[in-house]
Amino acid sequence: MATTGSTEDDVLDADGDVGSLHKDDEIESRVGWRYTLSQIRGDPTALGGLVVIAFMSGLALFATVDAVVFDILSEYQVFAQYGVRKYWIAETFWISPIKEPLETPRLLPPAPLENVYGQGTWAHPLGTDDRGRDILARLVYGSRIAITVGAIATVVGMVGGTVVGAVAGYYGGRVDDLLMRAVETLYAIPFFILVLAFIAVFGTNLAFVMVGVGIASIPTFARLIRSEVVSVREKAYIEAATAAGVRDRNIIRRHVIPNSFAPVLVQGTLQIGTAILIVAGLSFLGFGVQPPTPSWGQMLSKSRAVMIENVWYSIWPGLCILVTVVAFNMFGDGLRDALDPRLNN
Amino acid sequence: MTESNTKAGAESGPPILAVRDLKKHYPIKEGILRRQTGTVKAVDGVDLDVHRGDIHAIVGESGCGKSTLLETLLGLEEPTAGTVKYEGTDLDSLTAREQRALKSEVQIVFQNPESSLDPRDTVGQIISEPLHLHTDATNRQVDARVVSLLDDVGLGPEYYGRYPHELSGGQQQRVAIARAISLNPSLILLDEPTSALDVSVQSQILKLLREIKTEYDLTYVMVTHDLSVVRHFATDVSVMYLGNVIESASVTDLFDHPKHPYTQALISAVPVPDPHYDSEADITLPGSVPEPDDPPEGCRFHPRCPVAVDACSEEFPEFEEHEGNRVRCIRVEEAEKLGAPGSEDAADLKSPSTTRPAGEDR
């Protein structure tokens, strides 16, 4: 900054920022959703992941309306008189994912193919399962379980882990030791065993499975956010808030967590994939969703016995799990890059 | 040196801030058993009187305990011993609720505005946070107040919705000042308010602080190591060395006739922009500052003092008055022979107004 002008004060009165009027226009806000989304739009991998996630979420939403919302509405006379019932849309316009039609052959291959059970038909484009139900319909309705389980388990883990980690990191000392050692005890037990133990105590209800998977993932989130909080709590704006008389609770909520949350968000998207896999594994073992409600893991489990005769039965749900989990991972990686200021060009 | 730098009238009433024998020690813990193996005496018996309307500067080199002192004054750290009286009221005697109320009377402006503003909050949110906390004002009233505060610190209402990273360092510091004055405090602690800024912006911020001081009837306690800022901005100075105040005086007295040998060395260390200046004549201190976990016996400064005698290592002297300076030294007469810069022409050369072309203009 040149200070040679004779009217130094005049120049400096603008705080030495005469040029920053232009600068302000150029600086994009690096905070907020709009900026993050603009970063992801330029990243084909993340965008691909987002498209798949959006598609699967759309399917899951449709399936939830048809299988859950209509089931609840059918209890009321007002709706029931119009024929509202569980799987109303599927049964009216397409095919029931749960009814076992006597006339349909079992274990048919996809449409143009042929196997020992018969010739595939376009009525069942992906074939039929061991009870003659349409595989495509069951896949569509199974997406509901995968997405719901992934989202709810992750939210439980994120909220629990964030609270534990933020409190531990902010207060430090004995609170930190106590909380983190407790959380690391969870960490020491293999994930799958922990969830199985949880189910053994509380039951195989899907809600407990989701919460169990969530609790088992608390250590991951707690450790992640704690390491961020430890550096954020030393920032002067935390001191400034303390000096202004803001209570600890509000400092953690308003200043500490928002400034430490980016890695948690990234881990969250990755964790959804893991949660889907875990619950699919549990369904495979017979825990979680109970038949006849369709779920991908359970379909895999059922297909195991007939894998030689009709390999397609196991391929389709496996492919769905694969695509969804990979999509969440791709999106998570992209989100990490978008939220990391060091990687921004 | 102008009127604004001299003390404004006679001091009346109790000091707005009276600190007595304030100590802040940090334990050093080692090993897995966390056994205490030592104590860092960051602040070790500080006495300080700040009167209403003063700009009281606390100077000293890095690690002398300036910042710890501020944090203790602000209540961010519990003092190990000693008392802090605010307008005659002992902080310890207050309940938690009264202490929180008092917090609106004492505010702080930090050194680095970039880290003292939450990057995820807008300027409006930053300034309004204390207002929402300590007043029952409606959102609309708070918004109006924020806009008027922005105006007071020289920022237009268009800054309300901006984020800190969209502002320059000087503008960020203006926002930090607006936040500090939002609750009409009477005492503001300034933690090196200009040292993170460009020299050209420093003078603007100092000018703003002076205007705000008049408008809001404020008292400042400022921590800094920039003697030129002290000379042109402060009214009183306390010099700290290793956790203790060793000399305290009005700014004119301190710069005209520094009494303590350390103060003399400090003032002598200010660089002089004159190629012919004989820097050999500067007072050079041997050794370095001792570790605060093992301060020397007696006068903290005696191992490095050019005029120390045996008596200096036996007892740390109390404050004594010498020509208006309050000094903790028994060798003031001898120290004066060191060639106090205040008594010679060198004082003019050392005047920071010449060392800093873009410094405060008055």
Contacts between the chains, C-beta under 8 A, distances in Angstrom:
chain1	res1	chain2	res2	distance
A	1	B	198	6.1
A	1	B	200	4.8
A	3	B	199	7.9
A	3	B	200	5.6
A	3	B	357	6.7
A	3	B	358	4.8
A	8	B	358	7.1
A	8	B	361	7.5
A	9	B	361	6.6
A	12	B	200	5.6
A	12	B	201	7.5
A	12	B	203	6.8
A	12	B	204	5.6
A	12	B	358	7.9
A	13	B	204	7.3
A	15	B	154	7.5
A	15	B	168	6.5
A	15	B	170	4.2
A	15	B	171	6.0
A	15	B	174	7.6
A	15	B	201	6.1
A	15	B	204	5.7
A	16	B	168	7.3
A	16	B	170	6.4
A	16	B	198	6.4
A	16	B	200	4.8
A	16	B	201	5.2
A	16	B	204	7.5
A	17	B	168	4.9
A	17	B	170	6.9
A	17	B	171	6.7
A	20	B	168	5.5
A	24	B	162	8.0
A	24	B	166	5.8
A	27	B	165	7.4
A	27	B	166	5.6
A	29	B	163	6.0
A	29	B	166	7.1
A	30	B	165	6.7
A	31	B	119	6.7
A	31	B	120	5.8
A	31	B	163	5.7
A	31	B	165	7.7
A	235	B	115	5.1
A	235	B	116	7.9
A	236	B	110	4.4
A	236	B	111	7.6
A	236	B	112	6.3
A	236	B	115	4.5
A	236	B	116	3.7
A	237	B	115	6.6
A	237	B	116	5.3
A	237	B	117	5.8
A	237	B	118	4.4
A	239	B	71	7.8
A	239	B	76	6.1
A	239	B	108	7.7
A	239	B	110	7.1
A	239	B	116	7.6
A	240	B	108	6.9
A	240	B	110	6.5
A	240	B	116	5.2
A	240	B	117	7.9
A	240	B	176	7.6
A	240	B	179	7.1
A	241	B	118	7.8
A	241	B	129	7.0
A	242	B	76	5.9
A	243	B	74	5.3
A	243	B	75	7.7
A	243	B	76	6.6
A	243	B	103	6.7
A	243	B	106	7.7
A	243	B	107	6.6
A	243	B	108	5.1
A	244	B	103	6.8
A	244	B	104	7.9
A	244	B	107	7.4
A	244	B	129	6.4
A	244	B	130	4.1
A	244	B	133	6.4
A	244	B	134	7.9
A	244	B	179	7.6
A	244	B	183	7.9
A	245	B	100	4.8
A	245	B	103	4.1
A	245	B	104	6.7
A	245	B	130	7.2
A	245	B	133	5.9
A	245	B	134	6.6
A	246	B	129	6.8
A	246	B	130	8.0
A	246	B	133	6.1
A	254	B	129	7.9
A	255	B	118	5.3
A	258	B	118	8.0
A	258	B	120	4.9
A	259	B	118	6.9
A	259	B	119	6.9
A	259	B	120	6.0
